[in-house]
Amino acid sequence: MPPAFGALDSGGGGGAAPTAMPKMLCCQCGVAIDHNPTSMCAQCLALRVDVTEGIATQLIVHRCRGCERWLKPGWMVADLESAELMTICLKKVG
C-alpha cells in the first residue's frame, strides 16, 4: 500500500474508520458549519427561506355569538386556545 493511503488507515483491524466531516463556511455570513446541501447556517437559512410557502397562513373560522360554538361542519364547543379549536383549524388548513 502506498504511504499516502497508509496514513489514512486507523490500524483498527480492517473496519472502516469513522471520519469526521470537515467544517465549511456559511455562504452568507462566513461562520464555520458542518457541511449541508444549502451551504448555509441555520440562522441564514431561517432568514432566507419561507417554510410556510404554499401553506395558508390565514383562514376564517366561524363562531356563533349567541352560544359561542365553532362551525366545523356542525357546531362544536371549544375554548379559545384549546386542543379542540386547534383541531378545527388544522382540519380547515389541510
N, C-alpha and C positions, 0 to 999 in steps of 0.2 A: 504494500500500500504506500502511495506517495506520502511524504512527510506532511504536506499541507492538509491532507484528509485525516491523517493520524492525530493532528492537533484537535480536531473536532470530536474525536472519539472520547467518550467519557470513561472508558475502561470498565464499564459496569457489567460486562459479560454478555454482549450480543444484543441486548434490547435497545430499542430506540430511546435515546436520552431526550427528556423533555427540554425544549428550548424556549426561552423567554422571547416574546415578540419585542422587537426594538421599538422604542418610542419614536414618535414623529411630531412635527409641529402642526398645530391647527392652521389651516389655510387662511383663516380670517384674522385671528389675534396673535398667533405665534406661540401659544402655550404648549408645553410638551404633553402629548396624549398618547394612549395606546392606539394602534392602527385600527381604523374603521373605514367602511366604504365611502363615507362622506368627507373624510379628512377634516372634520370639524369637531371642536369640543362641544360638550353638552350645552353650554351657555350660548355659544354662537348658533348652534343648531336650533335651539328654542327661539332665538330672536328672528331667524330667517325662514323657518318652516312653519306653516299653519297646519296643525294636526286636525283642525276642525273643518278643513276644506271638504266640501261635498256633504257635510252633515248640517242639518238645520240647527241653528243656534237659538232660534226663537220660534215659539208656537203659541197657539191660542187654546186655552183650556177653559171651558165654560163652567161657571159656578152659579147656582141658584142663590139669589139674595135672600129669599124667604127661609129656606131650610138649610142653606149653606152646604148642599151636596154638590158633587162634581159629576159632570156628564162624561161617561167613558166609552161606549154607549150604555145606556141605563144609568141611573143616578146612584152614586156611591158616597158614603160618608167617609171623609178623610180629613184629618187635622193638617194644618199648614206644617210643612217640613216633616211630614210623616213618611214612613216607608210606603204606605198605600198611595199617597199622592205622587211619590217618585215613580211608582209602578205605572200609574196612569200616564204620566208624562213620557216615560220611556217607551210605552206602547204606542203613543202618538208619534214619536220621532221615528220609530222603526217600522 
